Every structure is written in C-alpha cells, then in structure tokens.
Amino acid sequence: MRSPKTVLSAALGLGLAASLAAAVPAVATPSAAPADNTVTAAQYVGSAAEKADTKRFFEAVLKSALAKQKKTGAASVTVTYDASGAPTFARQISSSAQIWNSAVSNVKLQEGSGGDFQYREGNDPRGSYASTDGHGRGYIFLDYQQNQEYDSTRVTAHETGHVLGLPDHYEGPCSELMSGGGPGPSCTNAQPDANERAEVDQLWANGLKGAHFGKAS
C-alpha cells in the first residue's frame, strides 16, 4: 500500500481506495476471471485527496500541452499520449481518443512517442487510476481485472476524462462517463454527456485560469 503523502498516485476513476486493497486480490493474467466478493467502485466514494490528485494530473498535462501550443499557434490544444506501455488495451485507448476528439473542440488527443502522458497496464488491487509526478508527466494505469468486470472502453475513456480535467462523480447515472463504476458493471456507456463535453471545452478554452475543476464528486 502506497501512502498519498509520498506519491501522488491514487485510486482515481473506476479504481478502488488503497485502504480497501486487501479485499481485492490481484489476478495473474488479463484472461483470468474476476474473484468473488470483490469490493467494487460502486461501494466507494472518491476522497478529497484523490480529487486533488486528479486536478494536479490535469494541470500538469495542461501546462505541457499549452507550452507546445504557443510554439505552433494552433487553435486547439493537442495532448499527446504514449500507449506503448498498454498493448493489451490498444483498441480501447484508440477508441477513447476518438470518442473525446469527436466530443470536444478545444483539445485533441494524439498518439505520439513519449507523450504528455502515458498508458500502462498490469495488476493493481486499487483498479485503474490516473497518476502524476506534478512536473508535467503522468500516466493512466489500466488494471486487468477491472477491465474484465467493467466495460473496458468505458474504463479507458473515463480515466482519460481525468487527463482532460474531469473529476469523479460516482453518484451520477450511467449516461455520465465520470460516474465510473457507480452505476455498476452493466453500464457500458463510453460517451461523455453534454455537460461533461461542455466542461472540458471550457477548461481547455480558458487554460489554468479557468480550471475550476468541475462539480464535487
């Protein structure tokens, strides 16, 4: 178990709290079936510390992307990502980028070596989450077991929403992408709703000065 005082990684999005880690066994391979009696994200409400970590991730990526935009003079900000660390989820990552690129106008996701952030995969009892070092670098971790229990494209698009500035809102309906695991595994919606789309466009139009960071989770 890692302390939030020593690292900024947190069980964001569909991930589980580190304090619940002992209740969620890891799996050996992405093809293994979810264990019984797993504590799901629907039973977990994100903490203020995790919301703050998500905000720091967004700000780090935003600063990196805005610095590049100044050099190019492009109308929209391009955020690059490196998906080489999560080959199992290549299709879901590509789909998530397409979903967000179709949904918003002021920021675009583009695959590129290195990237403003990275995707990684593996086993983690906390599930999937977003993490940043606070210096313009961060990554999205995609957990094997969770991506079997929940719709994998929804998981990936949800975590990517954190990069674009959206916090968790677990109590929301399935129609909200950032409700994450709140509606349960039967929810397969991977599209942000109108409010989420508008919020991302507003955040990336205004830069850090306008980053009020959404509604409370």
C-alpha positions as CSV (number, residue, x, y, z in Angstrom):
1,M,0.0,0.0,0.0
2,R,1.4,3.4,-1.0
3,S,0.8,6.5,1.1
4,P,-0.6,9.6,-0.7
5,K,1.9,11.6,1.3
6,T,4.8,10.0,-0.5
7,V,3.3,9.6,-4.0
8,L,0.6,11.3,-5.9
9,S,-0.9,8.2,-7.4
10,A,-4.4,7.5,-6.2
11,A,-7.3,5.1,-6.9
12,L,-9.0,7.5,-9.3
13,G,-11.9,7.0,-11.6
14,L,-13.1,3.4,-11.5
15,G,-10.2,2.5,-9.2
16,L,-10.7,1.4,-5.5
17,A,-9.3,3.1,-2.4
18,A,-5.9,1.9,-1.3
19,S,-7.5,1.2,2.1
20,L,-9.6,-1.5,0.5
21,A,-6.7,-3.1,-1.2
22,A,-6.6,-6.2,1.0
23,A,-10.2,-7.0,-0.1
24,V,-9.3,-7.1,-3.8
25,P,-7.0,-9.9,-4.9
26,A,-4.9,-9.2,-8.0
27,V,-5.0,-11.5,-11.0
28,A,-2.2,-13.1,-12.8
29,T,-3.3,-12.5,-16.4
30,P,-5.8,-10.4,-18.3
31,S,-7.8,-13.5,-19.1
32,A,-8.4,-14.5,-15.5
33,A,-12.0,-14.2,-14.2
34,P,-12.8,-11.6,-11.5
35,A,-12.7,-13.0,-8.0
36,D,-15.9,-13.4,-6.0
37,N,-16.7,-10.9,-3.2
38,T,-14.7,-8.2,-4.8
39,V,-15.3,-4.7,-3.4
40,T,-16.4,-2.6,-6.4
41,A,-16.2,1.0,-7.2
42,A,-19.9,1.4,-6.7
43,Q,-19.3,0.9,-3.0
44,Y,-16.6,3.6,-2.9
45,V,-16.7,7.4,-2.9
46,G,-13.7,9.3,-4.0
47,S,-11.8,11.2,-1.3
48,A,-10.8,14.9,-1.4
49,A,-7.2,13.8,-1.7
50,E,-7.9,11.8,-4.8
51,K,-9.8,14.7,-6.3
52,A,-6.8,16.9,-5.6
53,D,-4.5,14.3,-7.3
54,T,-6.7,14.2,-10.4
55,K,-6.6,18.0,-10.5
56,R,-2.8,18.0,-10.4
57,F,-2.7,15.5,-13.2
58,F,-4.9,17.7,-15.4
59,E,-2.8,20.8,-14.6
60,A,0.5,19.0,-15.3
61,V,-0.8,17.8,-18.7
62,L,-2.4,21.2,-19.5
63,K,0.9,23.1,-18.8
64,S,2.8,20.7,-21.0
65,A,0.3,20.9,-23.9
66,L,-0.1,24.7,-23.7
67,A,3.7,25.2,-23.9
68,K,3.7,23.3,-27.2
69,Q,0.6,25.2,-28.4
70,K,2.4,28.5,-28.0
71,K,5.1,27.3,-30.4
72,T,2.6,26.1,-33.1
73,G,-0.1,28.7,-32.7
74,A,-2.8,26.1,-33.2
75,A,-6.4,27.0,-32.5
76,S,-6.9,23.9,-30.3
77,V,-4.5,22.3,-27.8
78,T,-3.1,18.9,-28.7
79,V,-2.4,16.5,-25.9
80,T,-0.1,13.6,-27.0
81,Y,-0.2,10.2,-25.3
82,D,2.1,7.2,-25.4
83,A,0.1,3.9,-25.5
84,S,3.2,1.6,-25.9
85,G,3.0,0.6,-22.2
86,A,-0.5,-0.8,-22.5
87,P,-0.5,-3.0,-25.6
88,T,-3.4,-5.1,-24.3
89,F,-5.7,-2.1,-24.4
90,A,-4.5,-0.5,-27.7
91,R,-8.0,-0.7,-29.2
92,Q,-9.7,0.8,-26.2
93,I,-7.2,3.6,-26.0
94,S,-7.6,4.4,-29.6
95,S,-11.4,4.3,-29.2
96,S,-11.2,6.6,-26.2
97,A,-9.2,9.2,-28.1
98,Q,-11.7,9.1,-31.0
99,I,-14.6,9.5,-28.5
100,W,-13.1,12.5,-26.9
101,N,-11.9,14.0,-30.2
102,S,-15.4,13.8,-31.5
103,A,-16.9,15.2,-28.3
104,V,-14.9,18.4,-27.8
105,S,-13.3,21.1,-29.9
106,N,-10.7,22.9,-27.8
107,V,-8.4,20.0,-27.1
108,K,-7.4,17.0,-29.2
109,L,-5.8,13.7,-28.2
110,Q,-3.0,12.4,-30.5
111,E,-0.7,9.4,-30.1
112,G,3.0,10.1,-30.0
113,S,6.2,8.7,-28.6
114,G,6.9,10.0,-25.1
115,G,3.7,12.0,-24.9
116,D,2.3,14.4,-22.4
117,F,1.1,11.3,-20.5
118,Q,1.3,7.5,-20.9
119,Y,-0.9,4.5,-20.6
120,R,0.3,1.5,-18.6
121,E,-1.3,-1.9,-17.8
122,G,-1.0,-4.6,-15.1
123,N,-2.5,-5.9,-11.9
124,D,-3.3,-3.4,-9.1
125,P,-5.7,-4.1,-6.2
126,R,-6.8,-0.5,-6.4
127,G,-8.1,-0.9,-10.0
128,S,-7.5,1.6,-12.8
129,Y,-6.3,5.1,-11.9
130,A,-4.5,8.3,-13.1
131,S,-1.2,9.4,-11.5
132,T,1.1,12.3,-11.9
133,D,4.5,13.4,-10.6
134,G,3.4,17.0,-10.7
135,H,6.0,18.0,-13.2
136,G,4.2,17.7,-16.5
137,R,4.4,13.9,-16.6
138,G,1.8,11.3,-15.7
139,Y,0.1,8.1,-16.7
140,I,-3.1,6.2,-16.7
141,F,-2.9,2.7,-15.3
142,L,-5.4,0.1,-16.6
143,D,-6.0,-2.8,-14.3
144,Y,-6.6,-6.2,-15.9
145,Q,-9.3,-7.5,-13.5
146,Q,-11.3,-4.3,-13.5
147,N,-11.3,-4.1,-17.3
148,Q,-12.9,-7.6,-17.3
149,E,-15.6,-6.7,-14.8
150,Y,-16.5,-3.3,-16.4
151,D,-16.7,-2.3,-20.0
152,S,-13.1,-1.7,-21.0
153,T,-13.7,1.2,-23.3
154,R,-15.8,3.0,-20.6
155,V,-12.9,2.4,-18.1
156,T,-10.4,3.9,-20.5
157,A,-12.5,6.8,-21.7
158,H,-13.3,7.6,-18.0
159,E,-9.7,7.6,-17.0
160,T,-8.8,9.8,-20.0
161,G,-11.5,12.2,-18.8
162,H,-9.3,12.8,-15.8
163,V,-6.5,13.9,-18.0
164,L,-8.9,16.4,-19.6
165,G,-9.9,17.8,-16.3
166,L,-13.0,16.0,-15.1
167,P,-13.3,14.7,-11.5
168,D,-15.1,11.5,-10.5
169,H,-18.9,11.7,-9.9
170,Y,-19.7,8.2,-8.8
171,E,-23.3,9.0,-7.8
172,G,-24.2,10.1,-11.3
173,P,-26.2,8.0,-13.8
174,C,-24.8,5.7,-16.5
175,S,-25.2,8.5,-19.0
176,E,-22.4,10.3,-17.2
177,L,-19.0,8.9,-18.2
178,M,-17.4,10.2,-15.0
179,S,-19.9,8.3,-12.8
180,G,-17.4,5.4,-13.5
181,G,-18.3,2.3,-11.6
182,G,-21.1,3.9,-9.7
183,P,-23.9,2.5,-11.9
184,G,-22.4,-1.0,-11.8
185,P,-20.8,-3.3,-14.4
186,S,-23.9,-3.4,-16.6
187,C,-23.3,0.2,-17.6
188,T,-21.3,0.2,-20.9
189,N,-21.7,3.8,-21.9
190,A,-18.3,5.2,-23.0
191,Q,-19.6,8.6,-24.2
192,P,-19.4,11.8,-22.1
193,D,-22.7,13.6,-21.7
194,A,-23.4,17.2,-22.8
195,N,-22.3,18.7,-19.5
196,E,-19.1,16.8,-19.5
197,R,-18.3,17.8,-23.1
198,A,-19.0,21.5,-22.3
199,E,-16.9,21.4,-19.2
200,V,-13.9,20.0,-21.0
201,D,-14.2,22.6,-23.7
202,Q,-14.5,25.4,-21.2
203,L,-11.4,24.1,-19.2
204,W,-9.2,24.0,-22.3
205,A,-10.5,27.3,-23.7
206,N,-9.6,29.2,-20.6
207,G,-6.4,27.4,-19.5
208,L,-5.4,27.2,-15.9
209,K,-7.1,30.4,-15.0
210,G,-10.4,28.9,-15.8
211,A,-9.7,25.5,-14.2
212,H,-12.4,25.4,-11.5
213,F,-12.3,21.6,-11.8
214,G,-15.9,20.7,-12.1
215,K,-18.5,19.6,-9.7
216,A,-17.8,17.9,-6.4
217,S,-17.5,14.1,-6.5
